[in-house]
Amino acid sequence: MQAVEIYTTQICGFCHAAKRLLTQKGVSFTEIDVGRDPAKRAEMTQRANGGRTVPQIFVGKTHVGGCDDLYALDRAGKLESLLKA
């Protein structure tokens, strides 16, 4: 299974929703809290091609986007195949 990384902050409801979906699917992920770390936020923005909002979600080398994008992938039935790629 592909490694999953999610950039978050502690107070972000969308971050909690994205983590909940991944957890329900049994997907382990690495959470990177950018709330108090400007260097990690800069890293996230660079990796996300300028994306500055959280969450920013990566599956392997693929930038999924945010929470809505993750849920859209799941509804379309494409999340499982991306995780297994």
C-alpha positions as CSV (number, residue, x, y, z in Angstrom):
1,M,0.0,0.0,0.0
2,Q,1.2,3.5,-0.8
3,A,2.4,5.7,2.0
4,V,-0.1,8.4,2.9
5,E,0.9,11.8,4.3
6,I,-1.5,14.5,5.5
7,Y,-0.5,18.0,6.4
8,T,-2.9,19.3,9.2
9,T,-3.5,21.7,12.0
10,Q,-5.1,20.8,15.3
11,I,-8.1,23.0,14.9
12,C,-9.1,22.1,11.3
13,G,-12.4,20.4,10.9
14,F,-11.6,19.3,7.4
15,C,-8.4,17.7,8.6
16,H,-10.3,15.7,11.2
17,A,-12.8,14.6,8.5
18,A,-10.0,13.5,6.2
19,K,-8.3,11.6,8.9
20,R,-11.6,10.0,9.9
21,L,-12.2,8.7,6.4
22,L,-8.7,7.3,6.1
23,T,-9.1,5.6,9.5
24,Q,-12.4,4.1,8.6
25,K,-10.8,2.6,5.5
26,G,-8.0,1.1,7.6
27,V,-5.4,3.3,6.0
28,S,-2.4,4.3,8.1
29,F,-1.0,7.7,7.5
30,T,1.7,10.1,8.7
31,E,0.3,13.3,10.0
32,I,2.4,16.5,9.7
33,D,1.1,19.3,11.9
34,V,2.0,22.6,10.3
35,G,0.2,24.8,12.9
36,R,3.3,25.8,14.8
37,D,6.1,24.9,12.3
38,P,6.6,27.5,9.5
39,A,9.2,25.2,7.9
40,K,6.7,22.4,7.6
41,R,4.1,24.8,6.2
42,A,6.6,26.0,3.6
43,E,7.4,22.4,2.7
44,M,3.6,21.6,2.4
45,T,3.1,24.7,0.1
46,Q,5.9,23.7,-2.1
47,R,4.8,20.1,-2.4
48,A,1.2,21.1,-3.0
49,N,2.2,23.4,-5.9
50,G,1.2,26.5,-3.9
51,G,-1.6,25.0,-1.9
52,R,-1.7,26.8,1.4
53,T,-4.8,25.4,3.1
54,V,-5.0,22.3,5.2
55,P,-5.4,19.5,4.8
56,Q,-3.0,18.7,2.0
57,I,-3.0,15.0,1.3
58,F,-0.5,12.9,-0.6
59,V,-0.7,9.2,-1.5
60,G,2.7,8.1,-2.5
61,K,4.0,10.8,-4.9
62,T,0.4,11.8,-5.9
63,H,-1.0,15.1,-4.5
64,V,-4.6,14.3,-3.9
65,G,-5.5,17.8,-2.6
66,G,-7.7,18.6,0.3
67,C,-10.5,16.9,2.2
68,D,-13.2,17.4,-0.5
69,D,-10.8,15.9,-3.1
70,L,-10.2,12.9,-0.9
71,Y,-13.9,12.3,-0.4
72,A,-14.5,12.8,-4.2
73,L,-11.9,10.1,-5.0
74,D,-13.6,7.8,-2.6
75,R,-17.1,8.4,-4.0
76,A,-15.8,7.8,-7.5
77,G,-14.3,4.5,-6.4
78,K,-10.7,5.6,-7.2
79,L,-9.3,5.9,-3.8
80,E,-8.7,2.2,-3.3
81,S,-6.8,1.8,-6.6
82,L,-4.6,4.9,-5.8
83,L,-3.8,3.4,-2.4
84,K,-2.8,0.1,-4.0
85,A,-0.9,1.5,-6.9
